[in-house]
Amino acid sequence: MEGVEAYGFSAAMSGTFLLSCLLFSAINRRLRDPYMDEVFHVPQAQAYCHGRFLQWDPMITTLPGLYLVSVGVVKPAAWLFGWTGSVVCSTGMLRFINLLFSAGNFYLLYLLQIKLHQKNKAMSGFQRILSTLTLAVFPTLYFFTFLYYTDSGSVFFTLFAYLMCLYGNHKTSALLGFCGFMFRQTNIVWAVFCAGSVVAEKLSEAWKTELQKKKDEKISFRKRSYSDLIRILQFLFEYLLSPKNLVTFTALSWPYIVLVAIFFGFVFTNGGIVVGDRSSHEACLHFPQLFYFLSFTAFFSFPHILTPTKIRKFLVSLRKHPVLYSFIIVISLFLIWKFTYVHKYLLADNRHYTFYIWRKVFQRHELVKYLLVPVYVFAGWSFADTLKSKSIFWTLAYVVCLLAVTIPQKLLEFRYFILPFLIYRLNIPFPSLYRQLVELAFYIVVNAVTFYLFLNRTFQWPNSDEIQRFMW
């Protein structure tokens, strides 16, 4: 990091943290008691603070990573600063843990962009800092920085594991992946993604060698023509069947294999992936979750997707491959028809934005969910088009993990999209300065509206005196 860029980064990170602290203070003055899922998380962490490690709330569905880290931070701080009584492990103190994770995420996002785009000589230090700032205030993640939820810590350990993987420190990466798993069980998928990215790098090198042997300069491992895809899949099948190659991949990714073995041991012992209340977290084949994620991604990355050039390319692709797109549309309609699930929380909890999206859009008419297919197709094409800079093997690993982390979820919940979106956004070609500024301005506006509604547009349910607030 050069001198000017280092000063700029320090100023951006410090300024963001200071503003976050001011916002944190305002939120805690208005909201002193636990809210929403905090009513489970806060008492559980406080039980750990008092040494009651065998006490467990059966309504909690995640492992105790958040509570263990909280105690590990708060207890030494209390001893160091002489805090006593109700201050230690208070709701505000526990929420502050996520503010620390947020600062860590800022730094990790910056380091990941340096590593992932190190070959892009045209990218300035200012653009790296601006892009880091933009992703650090990504609305869905940033909002939960100020509540005692698992999201900030989950993102921190997963991004840290990804960074270590990129630097080849796979044992450290697997250990951090385990920490991420302790925050949310589905993070095991991103540990598998780290292993997949290692394998994808070796496959890309082998594919290049294969092409050089055949002296076939017309085919590139980055192209996406259908004949090339067939050849690549054939190569992949043959390459992975080789015992020698399997031994090589095992030697490269053994820390992740050990982690996955631990995960399966946990699932077998626990009788499932969910701890606590399983009735509201049943796995199913909810294929439209992929369509929701693509729409979510298109919405939050519209400066990179909704451009005249992109739209023209999409229309050209439609004209060139009408049969393919017709097939995709038919399959999408079938998946929506047979595999759309509506969770009871989605219909009952009017504090979440998804409640209003579902009621105002999807419940307007039975046909609406089918009429949105063209939007999904364009979002999916744009998503694939922005990942063309990555090798097809990397893209395959990412898509498999994306499907694994979204489709089994019955509940439409934007928090489940945070990590796949961040990994996608980090890996697309670096945007222009203008698009970055538009993206940052958009995120700031969304955050401002979200916090205004949360703090000022409160309401009450019938037969209840509790104040309710709108949130993600």
LUMMARLO-134500 format. One record per residue (C-alpha): residue in one letter; z, y, x. Coordinates in nm, 4 decimals, padded with zeros to 6 digits, m for minus. Each point is the difference from the previous one (the first is absolute). Layout:
BEGIN
  aa         Z         Y         X
   A         Z         Y         X
...
END
This chain:
BEGIN
  aa         Z         Y         X
   M   00.0000   00.0000   00.0000
   E  m00.1116   00.3283   00.1548
   G   00.2308   00.3004   00.0176
   V  m00.1467   00.2051  m00.2858
   E  m00.0352  m00.3057  m00.2241
   A   00.3578  m00.1060   00.0805
   Y   00.1320   00.3404  m00.1046
   G  m00.2141  m00.0072  m00.3140
   F   00.1180  m00.3483  m00.0912
   S   00.3656   00.0933   00.0581
   A  m00.0397   00.3101  m00.2163
   A  m00.1703  m00.1962  m00.2809
   M   00.2559  m00.2788   00.0025
   S   00.2993   00.2327   00.0259
   G  m00.1358   00.2328  m00.2690
   T  m00.0704  m00.2892  m00.2364
   F   00.3456  m00.1450   00.0568
   L   00.1656   00.3394  m00.0586
   L  m00.1898   00.0565  m00.3251
   S   00.0823  m00.3548  m00.1061
   C   00.3682   00.0672   00.0678
   L  m00.0126   00.3124  m00.2187
   L  m00.1690  m00.1951  m00.2784
   F   00.2489  m00.2833   00.0519
   S   00.2863   00.2446  m00.0437
   A  m00.1501   00.1414  m00.3203
   I  m00.0520  m00.3478  m00.1466
   N   00.3538  m00.1142   00.0841
   R   00.1509   00.3094  m00.1608
   R  m00.1851  m00.0811  m00.3221
   L   00.0351  m00.3777   00.0198
   R   00.3382  m00.1016   00.1385
   D   00.0265  m00.3373  m00.1701
   P  m00.2229  m00.3044   00.0625
   Y  m00.3221   00.0057  m00.2016
   M  m00.2371  m00.2793  m00.1093
   D   00.0094  m00.2898   00.2505
   E   00.2644   00.1850   00.2006
   V   00.2581  m00.1234  m00.2513
   F  m00.0486  m00.3427   00.1623
   H  m00.0680   00.0998   00.3612
   V   00.2816   00.2533   00.0498
   P   00.2918  m00.2192  m00.1182
   Q  m00.1368  m00.2901   00.2036
   A  m00.0138   00.2121   00.3157
   Q   00.3501   00.1318  m00.0711
   A   00.1267  m00.3571  m00.0319
   Y  m00.1449  m00.0717   00.3460
   C   00.1653   00.3192   00.1277
   H   00.3352  m00.1419  m00.1050
   G  m00.0697  m00.3310   00.1701
   R  m00.0742  m00.1981  m00.3183
   F  m00.3102  m00.1714   00.1366
   L   00.0213  m00.2937  m00.2412
   Q  m00.0166   00.2258  m00.3056
   W  m00.3496   00.0148  m00.1512
   D  m00.1421   00.1621  m00.3124
   P  m00.2217  m00.2598  m00.1713
   M  m00.2313   00.2746  m00.1295
   I  m00.1159   00.0824   00.3555
   T  m00.3234  m00.1802   00.0895
   T  m00.0397   00.0927   00.3687
   L   00.1809  m00.1200   00.3114
   P   00.2875   00.2102   00.1446
   G  m00.1886   00.1700   00.2849
   L   00.0514   00.3498  m00.1409
   Y   00.3747  m00.0480  m00.0415
   L   00.0503  m00.1531   00.3441
   V  m00.1876   00.2841   00.1714
   S   00.1901   00.2558  m00.2088
   V   00.3372  m00.1403   00.1051
   G  m00.1205  m00.0211   00.3595
   V  m00.0811   00.3715  m00.0037
   V   00.2685   00.1465  m00.2245
   K   00.3033  m00.1809   00.1420
   P  m00.0516   00.1090   00.3645
   A  m00.0845   00.3531  m00.1205
   A   00.3201   00.0097  m00.2060
   W   00.2039  m00.1079   00.3029
   L  m00.1754   00.2502   00.2274
   F   00.0369   00.3012  m00.2317
   G   00.3337  m00.0958  m00.1510
   W  m00.1263  m00.0417  m00.3566
   T   00.2414  m00.1653  m00.2393
   G   00.0441  m00.0668  m00.3680
   S  m00.2806   00.0315  m00.2528
   V  m00.2399   00.1685   00.2455
   V  m00.0615  m00.3289   00.1806
   C  m00.2702  m00.1958  m00.1798
   S  m00.0218   00.2563  m00.2810
   T  m00.3247   00.0136  m00.1970
   G  m00.1167   00.3044   00.1951
   M   00.0846  m00.1576   00.3352
   L  m00.1891  m00.3168  m00.0887
   R  m00.3022   00.1983  m00.1176
   F  m00.0022   00.1826   00.3331
   I  m00.0796  m00.3326   00.1707
   N  m00.3466   00.0167  m00.1559
   L  m00.0457   00.3524   00.1324
   L   00.0547  m00.1424   00.3496
   F  m00.2522  m00.2750  m00.0740
   S  m00.2413   00.2716  m00.1128
   A   00.0256   00.1714   00.3396
   G  m00.0636  m00.3361   00.1658
   N  m00.3040  m00.0559  m00.2202
   F  m00.1393   00.3390   00.1043
   Y   00.0159  m00.0995   00.3666
   L  m00.1423  m00.3486  m00.0638
   L  m00.2933   00.1382  m00.1985
   Y  m00.0819   00.2305   00.2904
   L   00.0162  m00.2808   00.2576
   L  m00.2112  m00.2285  m00.2197
   Q  m00.2723   00.2624  m00.0310
   I  m00.0083   00.0499   00.3756
   K  m00.0338  m00.3756   00.0540
   L  m00.2493  m00.0691  m00.2787
   H  m00.2258   00.2967   00.0777
   Q   00.0375   00.0181   00.3770
   K  m00.3761  m00.0420   00.0493
   N  m00.0762   00.2996  m00.2203
   K  m00.0323   00.2734   00.2624
   A  m00.1020   00.2584  m00.2619
   M   00.3410  m00.0202  m00.1688
   S   00.2218   00.2893   00.1039
   G   00.3761  m00.0031   00.0342
   F   00.0242   00.2426  m00.2912
   Q  m00.1913  m00.2434  m00.2236
   R   00.2300  m00.2855   00.0989
   I   00.3069   00.2071  m00.0864
   L  m00.1558   00.1188  m00.3259
   S  m00.0911  m00.3540  m00.1021
   T   00.3514  m00.1204   00.0877
   L   00.1527   00.2753  m00.2096
   T  m00.2279  m00.0914  m00.2896
   L   00.0941  m00.3690   00.0036
   A   00.3693   00.0807   00.0516
   V   00.0042   00.1912  m00.3306
   F  m00.2086  m00.2600  m00.1844
   P   00.1402   00.0610  m00.3512
   T   00.1053  m00.3489  m00.1072
   L   00.1805  m00.0655   00.3281
   Y   00.1393   00.3504   00.0474
   F   00.1672   00.0103  m00.3409
   F   00.2102  m00.3095   00.0707
   T   00.1174   00.1521   00.3275
   F   00.2596   00.1853  m00.2080
   L   00.1375  m00.2974  m00.1929
   Y   00.1826  m00.3082   00.1244
   Y  m00.2947  m00.2371  m00.0351
   T  m00.1431  m00.2563   00.2419
   D  m00.3412   00.1658   00.0431
   S   00.0577   00.2272   00.3006
   G   00.1678  m00.2716   00.2060
   S  m00.2568  m00.2565  m00.1079
   V  m00.2833   00.2271   00.1170
   F   00.1816   00.0836   00.3238
   F   00.0445  m00.3578   00.1184
   T  m00.3462  m00.1079  m00.1147
   L  m00.1757   00.2891   00.1746
   F   00.2126  m00.0583   00.3099
   A  m00.0995  m00.3685  m00.0020
   Y  m00.3675   00.0979  m00.0349
   L   00.0277   00.2423   00.2925
   M   00.1577  m00.2636   00.2234
   C  m00.2724  m00.2433  m00.1032
   L  m00.2695   00.2490   00.1021
   Y   00.1657   00.0320   00.3404
   G   00.0167  m00.3776   00.0395
   N   00.3811  m00.0276  m00.0248
   H  m00.0166  m00.2836  m00.2517
   K   00.3555  m00.1289   00.0353
   T   00.1336   00.3492  m00.0678
   S  m00.2476   00.0377  m00.2839
   A   00.1164  m00.3246  m00.1614
   L   00.3654   00.1053   00.0350
   L  m00.0770   00.3332  m00.1683
   G  m00.1981  m00.1897  m00.2616
   F   00.3149  m00.1999  m00.0729
   C   00.1886   00.3279  m00.0474
   G  m00.2703   00.1138  m00.2430
   F   00.0315  m00.3328  m00.1823
   M   00.3743   00.0651  m00.0350
   F  m00.0832   00.3229  m00.1824
   R  m00.2650  m00.1513  m00.2280
   Q  m00.1145  m00.3610  m00.0028
   T  m00.3671   00.0809  m00.0551
   N  m00.0092   00.1687   00.3419
   I  m00.0503  m00.3471   00.1451
   V  m00.3635   00.0532  m00.0998
   W  m00.0309   00.2864   00.2485
   A   00.1452  m00.2170   00.2763
   V  m00.2810  m00.2439  m00.0827
   F  m00.2393   00.2957   00.0155
   C   00.1205   00.0759   00.3535
   A  m00.0750  m00.3593   00.0965
   G  m00.3348   00.0248  m00.1784
   S  m00.0941   00.3148   00.1911
   V   00.0700  m00.1812   00.3285
   V  m00.2191  m00.2912  m00.1061
   A  m00.2658   00.2415  m00.1315
   E  m00.0229   00.1678   00.3420
   K  m00.0637  m00.3340   00.1708
   L  m00.2523  m00.0995  m00.2658
   S  m00.1876   00.3261   00.0460
   E  m00.0218  m00.0586   00.3746
   A  m00.1213  m00.3569  m00.0567
   W  m00.2591   00.1182  m00.2519
   K  m00.1350   00.2558   00.2446
   T  m00.0274  m00.2722   00.2620
   E  m00.1797  m00.2223  m00.2500
   L  m00.2551   00.2708  m00.0701
   Q  m00.0577   00.0626   00.3696
   K  m00.0619  m00.3688   00.0562
   K  m00.2649  m00.0025  m00.2712
   K  m00.1328   00.3381   00.1154
   D  m00.0156   00.1060  m00.3609
   E   00.0276   00.3758   00.0124
   K  m00.0842   00.0500  m00.3673
   I   00.3327  m00.1274  m00.1238
   S   00.3235   00.1823   00.0573
   F   00.3483  m00.1197  m00.0838
   R   00.0533   00.3312  m00.1770
   K  m00.2960  m00.0213  m00.2350
   R   00.0470  m00.1156  m00.3555
   S  m00.3379  m00.1454  m00.1039
   Y   00.0300  m00.3221  m00.1953
   S  m00.1876  m00.2241   00.2423
   D   00.2222   00.1290   00.2799
   L   00.3082  m00.0677  m00.2082
   I  m00.1067  m00.3584  m00.0554
   R  m00.0535  m00.0451   00.3740
   I   00.3357   00.1576   00.0759
   L   00.1812  m00.2236  m00.2491
   Q  m00.1732  m00.3048   00.1462
   F   00.1063   00.1100   00.3482
   L   00.3557   00.0602  m00.1208
   F   00.0220  m00.3458  m00.1577
   E  m00.1308  m00.1744   00.3112
   Y   00.2097   00.2063   00.2404
   L   00.3258  m00.0595  m00.1830
   L  m00.0592  m00.3744  m00.0173
   S  m00.0007  m00.0259   00.3791
   P   00.3330  m00.1468   00.1243
   K  m00.0269   00.2088   00.3172
   N  m00.0325   00.3207  m00.1990
   L   00.2857  m00.0989  m00.2294
   V   00.2230  m00.0496   00.3039
   T  m00.1044   00.3424   00.1311
   F   00.0774   00.1689  m00.3310
   T   00.3336  m00.1777  m00.0245
   A   00.0934   00.1159   00.3503
   L  m00.0920   00.3583  m00.0925
   S   00.1739   00.0148  m00.3350
   W   00.2949  m00.2392   00.0347
   P   00.2660   00.2699  m00.0649
   Y  m00.1594   00.0692  m00.3380
   I  m00.0270  m00.3726  m00.0709
   V   00.3744  m00.0345   00.0631
   L   00.0638   00.2930  m00.2352
   V  m00.2148  m00.1556  m00.2738
   A   00.1836  m00.3312   00.0482
   I   00.3302   00.1873  m00.0506
   F  m00.1462   00.1545  m00.3143
   F  m00.0991  m00.3371  m00.1444
   G   00.3442  m00.1326   00.0883
   F   00.1522   00.2886  m00.1945
   V  m00.2277  m00.0621  m00.3006
   F   00.0853  m00.3716   00.0012
   T   00.3748   00.0644   00.0308
   N   00.0020   00.2869  m00.2487
   G  m00.2261  m00.1762  m00.2497
   G  m00.2415   00.2944  m00.0044
   I  m00.0861   00.3267   00.1687
   V   00.2210   00.2148  m00.2253
   V   00.3766   00.0146   00.0386
   G   00.2154   00.1007  m00.2950
   D  m00.1736   00.0815  m00.3281
   R  m00.3186  m00.2079  m00.0101
   S  m00.0714   00.0339  m00.3719
   S  m00.1573   00.3431   00.0485
   H  m00.1894  m00.0864   00.3200
   E  m00.2075  m00.3036  m00.0844
   A  m00.3080  m00.0614   00.2135
   C  m00.3356  m00.0279  m00.1768
   L  m00.3723   00.0368   00.0693
   H  m00.0290   00.3641  m00.0971
   F  m00.3496   00.0675   00.1378
   P  m00.0329   00.3484  m00.1568
   Q   00.2736   00.1114   00.2431
   L  m00.2782   00.0153   00.2589
   F  m00.1943   00.2375  m00.2265
   Y   00.3091   00.2164  m00.0461
   F   00.0521   00.0132   00.3753
   L  m00.3643   00.0984   00.0610
   S   00.0329   00.2780  m00.2586
   F   00.3286   00.1125   00.1559
   T  m00.1647   00.0073   00.3432
   A  m00.3032   00.1908  m00.1280
   F   00.2286   00.2564  m00.1655
   F   00.2092   00.0674   00.3100
   S  m00.2912  m00.0082   00.2440
   F  m00.2552   00.1840  m00.2147
   P  m00.0867   00.2540   00.2739
   H  m00.1456  m00.2913   00.2005
   I  m00.1609  m00.1819  m00.2932
   L  m00.1259   00.2534  m00.2545
   T  m00.2617   00.1648   00.2192
   P  m00.3680   00.0550  m00.0838
   T  m00.1026  m00.2277   00.2870
   K   00.2245  m00.2835  m00.1212
   I  m00.1231   00.0292  m00.3565
   R  m00.3657  m00.0031   00.1120
   K   00.0642  m00.3080   00.2151
   F   00.1632  m00.1752  m00.2934
   L  m00.2932   00.0762  m00.2304
   V  m00.2438  m00.1273   00.2626
   S   00.2050  m00.3173   00.0328
   L  m00.0094  m00.0452  m00.3781
   R  m00.3799   00.0272  m00.0038
   K  m00.0405  m00.2412   00.2902
   H   00.2354  m00.2701  m00.1304
   P   00.0004   00.0050  m00.3822
   V   00.0595  m00.3758  m00.0273
   L   00.3011   00.0106   00.2299
   Y   00.1633   00.2892  m00.1857
   S  m00.0722  m00.1628  m00.3352
   F   00.1779  m00.3112   00.1243
   I   00.2960   00.2056   00.1247
   I   00.0269   00.1777  m00.3363
   V  m00.0092  m00.3284  m00.1938
   I   00.2690  m00.1527   00.2231
   S   00.2134   00.3148  m00.0336
   L  m00.0284  m00.0043  m00.3788
   F   00.1018  m00.3654  m00.0060
   L   00.3017   00.0601   00.2270
   I   00.1150   00.2904  m00.2168
   W  m00.0457  m00.2065  m00.3161
   K   00.1869  m00.3077   00.1182
   F   00.2508   00.1299   00.2552
   T   00.1341   00.3332  m00.1253
   Y   00.3786  m00.0086  m00.0303
   V   00.2245   00.2713  m00.1365
   H   00.3574  m00.0078   00.1303
   K   00.2788   00.0861  m00.2421
   Y   00.1216   00.2755   00.2357
   L  m00.3405   00.1681  m00.0158
   L   00.0238   00.0338  m00.3778
   A   00.3702   00.0791  m00.0252
   D   00.0910   00.2411   00.2807
   N  m00.1326   00.3493  m00.0713
   R   00.1440   00.1427   00.3229
   H  m00.2893  m00.1259   00.2119
   Y  m00.3496   00.1472   00.0279
   T  m00.1514  m00.3450  m00.0509
   F   00.1449  m00.0048  m00.3548
   Y  m00.2034   00.3084  m00.0909
   I  m00.3141  m00.1121   00.1832
   W   00.0092  m00.3288  m00.1893
   R   00.0708   00.1644  m00.3360
   K  m00.2412   00.2938   00.0353
   V  m00.2875  m00.1918   00.1596
   F   00.0144  m00.3760  m00.0425
   Q   00.1583  m00.0083  m00.3460
   R  m00.2342   00.2509  m00.1561
   H  m00.2378  m00.2796  m00.0927
   E  m00.0400  m00.3683   00.0775
   L  m00.3352   00.0702   00.1693
   V   00.1310   00.2623   00.2456
   K   00.1045  m00.2563   00.2603
   Y  m00.3562  m00.1366  m00.0014
   L  m00.1663   00.3428   00.0025
   L   00.1819   00.0792   00.3253
   V  m00.1864  m00.2748   00.1888
   P  m00.2681   00.2403   00.1366
   V   00.2836   00.2105   00.1444
   Y   00.1467  m00.3099   00.1640
   V  m00.3409  m00.0984   00.1398
   F  m00.0528   00.3426   00.1564
   A   00.3575   00.0035   00.1353
   G  m00.0509  m00.3477   00.1452
   W  m00.3328   00.0923   00.1584
   S   00.1499   00.3179   00.1499
   F   00.2974  m00.1967   00.1280
   A  m00.2285  m00.2525   00.1729
   D  m00.2319   00.2713   00.1302
   T   00.2795   00.1924   00.1725
   L   00.1079  m00.3191   00.1791
   K  m00.3433  m00.0669   00.1491
   S   00.1186   00.1261   00.3346
   K   00.2337  m00.2996   00.0245
   S  m00.1221  m00.3464   00.0942
   I  m00.0682  m00.2339  m00.2883
   F   00.2736  m00.2341   00.1236
   W   00.2591   00.2800  m00.0098
   T  m00.1198   00.0983  m00.3471
   L   00.0256  m00.3602  m00.1155
   A   00.3608  m00.0242   00.1257
   Y   00.0909   00.3279  m00.1694
   V  m00.1618  m00.0899  m00.3336
   V   00.1696  m00.3408  m00.0095
   C   00.3378   00.1667   00.0588
   L  m00.0792   00.2691  m00.2562
   L  m00.0743  m00.2659  m00.2618
   A   00.3165  m00.1908   00.0919
   V   00.2233   00.3048  m00.0369
   T  m00.1488   00.1425  m00.3229
   I  m00.1340  m00.2759  m00.2250
   P   00.3247  m00.2007  m00.0467
   Q   00.1812   00.3111  m00.1296
   K   00.0264   00.0150  m00.3783
   L   00.1421   00.3535  m00.0113
   L  m00.2279   00.2975   00.0609
   E   00.2117   00.1908   00.2511
   F  m00.1463   00.2601   00.2374
   R   00.2666  m00.0719   00.2630
   Y  m00.1640  m00.3381   00.0612
   F  m00.3153   00.1831   00.1137
   I   00.1629   00.2139   00.2710
   L  m00.0383  m00.2328   00.2994
   P  m00.3539  m00.1280  m00.0722
   F  m00.1099   00.3607  m00.0552
   L   00.1540   00.1263   00.3253
   I  m00.1566  m00.2820   00.2036
   Y  m00.3360   00.0720  m00.1643
   R   00.0275   00.3739   00.0575
   L   00.1010  m00.0438   00.3646
   N  m00.3022  m00.2188   00.0721
   I  m00.2816   00.1960  m00.1621
   P  m00.2140   00.2296   00.2191
   F   00.1801   00.3209   00.0831
   P  m00.0895   00.2631  m00.2634
   S  m00.1249   00.3506   00.0674
   L   00.2444   00.2885   00.0240
   Y  m00.1122   00.1388  m00.3367
   R   00.0640  m00.3300  m00.1787
   Q   00.3375  m00.0353   00.1671
   L   00.1007   00.3459  m00.1218
   V  m00.1128  m00.0827  m00.3550
   E   00.1902  m00.3283   00.0122
   L   00.3192   00.1684   00.1264
   A  m00.0238   00.2766  m00.2612
   F  m00.0485  m00.2627  m00.2725
   Y   00.3052  m00.1963   00.1146
   I   00.2119   00.3158   00.0107
   V  m00.1021   00.0911  m00.3557
   V   00.0714  m00.3514  m00.1279
   N   00.3407   00.0024   00.1712
   A   00.0834   00.3448  m00.1365
   V  m00.0839  m00.1067  m00.3558
   T   00.1895  m00.3278   00.0391
   F   00.3203   00.1614   00.1267
   Y  m00.0222   00.2795  m00.2580
   L  m00.0214  m00.2540  m00.2823
   F   00.2749  m00.2132   00.1519
   L   00.2433   00.2874   00.0411
   N  m00.0807   00.2259  m00.2946
   R  m00.1654  m00.1982  m00.2815
   T   00.2905  m00.2227  m00.0862
   F   00.0436  m00.1743  m00.3347
   Q   00.2354  m00.2337  m00.1822
   W  m00.0492  m00.3253  m00.1829
   P   00.1275  m00.0372  m00.3578
   N   00.3588  m00.1292  m00.0133
   S   00.0525   00.0786   00.3707
   D   00.1639   00.2925   00.1774
   E  m00.1581  m00.0789   00.3381
   I  m00.2556   00.2429   00.1416
   Q  m00.3396  m00.1648   00.0620
   R  m00.2626   00.1205   00.2460
   F  m00.3725  m00.0561   00.0551
   M  m00.0932  m00.1787   00.3219
   W  m00.2573  m00.2233   00.1654
END
